[in-house]
Amino acid sequence: MGIESLARPEILAMKPYSSARKEAPGEGILLNANESPWTLIDEPGALNRYPDPQPAVLLSRLAGLYSVPEENLLVTRGSDEGIDLLTRVFCRAGRDAILQCPPTFGMYKIAAQTQGAEIISVDRIAGDGFRLDRQAVLDTLRDNRQAKLVFLTSPNNPTGDVIDPDFLRELLQLTREQSIVVLDEAYAEFSDQPTAISLIDEFEHLVVLRTLSKAWASAGLRCGVVIAQPVLINLLRRVIAPYPLPSPVVELALRMLEKPVLKKQKKSLKRLQSNKQFLLESLRGLSFIREILPGEANFVLIRVNNPDEVLTFCADHGVIIRGFPADPMLADYLRISVGSESDLSALLVAFEEWERSK
Ligand SMILES: Cc1ncc(COP(=O)(O)O)c(C=O)c1O
């Protein structure tokens, strides 16, 4: 039994839409897609034409970046789209579930709710720095075969902790032929933890999500990558929009992945790392901060008294940080993204003023 048997039967049964560009990939006199024969503005990238659904050059660059064959990749509009596609392909409304470990990234829940899937939450341990409750995750999956997707995040947003590789392997062994394990590595480049990408050869039910939004400084591009065995990639291709990647996005993504930019990226990661150290040292000197979760990503989580007031005070000083008023687990916490040197100085001015006013 392969992972196809985990997909919704309707998805397996349907005949996927075949776009004009898929049938005739852009050679010759193109009179097959109801496009304009010319553009109205002088822009590179043939805006009058539909883009390649999965541009070969971009796939090849990303395959090089993540050290996998191209057939293991699906390029999406950010990881958000990857999460949505997975949920649509594997979860039947009212019957299947996702498993998540809150506090975590909010879009897993939204994707499940949109699809009408149940949400099984195995909460992280609040009194222990929101450590993942590994045993509870394994026990829940042993007792419950309804969870088609298991969402894990490493480093996790907003706690910043990483998944232990032995635990991941144990989980993958337990869930074979039962669930798809989605490891969201949106912040992987900020951490020393090795990626789990190489495990996809061994486990066809593992999916790794990567994105250009964070360490590649390209949140505005909306470019994410699903990495998995071709059988799973082909299932997602059945439901992805015919032309998910706008031509200008593809052009910019290719520029982003050129060698000189890679050098810049490495420098930027180092600078963020040193800014994070500076931020952490400064936060440790402030007594209104009751707990600091440094994590391994480009943000830190802090616990404070009166988080709403701190948030408003910072906003009045022109500095926007993230609060979680709607999440009872995170009600006392604030998340600070590691910014530039001047961003952090402005934040610390506000924090010091807040400290003095108390
Ligand atoms: C853990 C995690 N995964 C995925 C995303 C979304 O990434 P993208 O911008 O690629 O859609 C985010 C965004 O904050 C995130 O924190």
The ligand as an ORCA input file, in Angstrom:
! r2SCAN-3c Opt
* xyz 0 1
  C       6.459     27.995     10.391
  C       6.018     28.759      9.187
  N       5.729     28.098      8.077
  C       5.328     28.738      6.968
  C       5.188     30.102      6.953
  C       4.688     30.765      5.706
  O       5.711     30.908      4.816
  P       5.511     31.525      3.373
  O       5.829     32.969      3.469
  O       6.469     30.762      2.531
  O       4.082     31.278      2.975
  C       5.481     30.850      8.085
  C       5.334     32.304      8.085
  O       5.511     33.006      9.027
  C       5.906     30.154      9.246
  O       6.183     30.802     10.384
*
